[in-house]
Amino acid sequence: MFSEILTFLGENIQMIYIIILSVFVGVEVIGKVPAVLHTPLMSGANAIHGVVIVGAIIVMLNTPAENILALALGFVAVVFGTLNVVGGFAVTDRMLEMFKKKK
């Protein structure tokens, strides 16, 4: 088991570096966004998260039935992605309500 993990890390070390770098860049970029723009930015990003749902479904469709771990992780990705999309639309709707004229 441990040797499989080391093999996986060795084969995908460049991807791991990219993920680590993207985390640092993301923290730096989001940290510079003013509070006024944070809600619209995050609601849009959450709506775009629908791509993750589609990707997780495609991966799950191509995963063999014996690979329970991959199917479970795909299911979790679909659930969390759906929650994120619904939350993004709820935040956007609430934000747009602020700009409607009161009767």
N, C-alpha and C positions, 0 to 999 in steps of 0.2 A: 504494500500500500504506500509506504513512504517513498519507495523508489519510483513509483508511478507519479507521485506528486513532483519529485525532483525532475523527472523526465519531462513532465508537462511544463514546469517552470523553465527548464532549459530550452525547450522548443519555442516557447512563447515569450521570451524575455523582452523582446522589442515591444510587444503589445502591452506588457506590464509597465514598461517605461512610459509608453504613451498614456496609459490610464493615469499613472501617478502624475505626470506632467499636466494632463488635462484637469486633474483635481486642483492642483496649485493655481493654474491659470483661471479656472472657474471661480475659486475663492477670491482671487485678486480682482477679477472683473466685477463680480457681484458685490464685493465690498466697496467698490467705487460708485455704485449706483445710488442716486439720491433716494430718500425714503418716499418721495412723491411718485417716483417712477417704478418703485419696487412692485406694487400690486399689479399694474398692467403688464409688466414684464413677466412676472411669475404666472399670471393667468394665461398669457399666451404660450409660455413654455409648457404649462401643464396640458393645454389643449393639443400641442404638438406631440405630446407623449402617446397619443394614439398610434403612432408609428411603432412604438414598443409593443403595443398590444398585438398589432398585425404580425410583427416579427416573431413574437412568442408563439402565436398560433401556428405560423408556418413551421417553426422549429418543432413544435409539438407534433404536427402532422407527419413530419419526416423522421421522427424518433421511433425506434423500435419499441414495442410494448414491454420488452424485458428491462429496458432502461428506466427504472422507476424514479431514480434521482433526477434525471433530465425532465421527465414528465412532471414531477412534483415542482421543480424549480420553474418550469414553464407555466404551470398553473398559478403559482405564486406571482409570477411576473404579470400574468393576465389580470389577476385580482387587483394587485397594487396599481397597475397601469390604468385599470378601469376606475379605481377610486381617485387616482390623480386627475384623470380627464374630467370626471364628474365634478370634482372639487374645483378644477380650473374654470369650468363653465359656471359653476355657482358663484365663484368670486367675481368673474367677469360680469355676470348678470347683476350682482349686488353693486358692483362699481358703476355700471351704467345707470342704475336706478338713481344714483346721486346726481346725475346730470339732467334728469327729467324735470320738467317744470311742474311745480306743485299746483294743484287746482284749488 
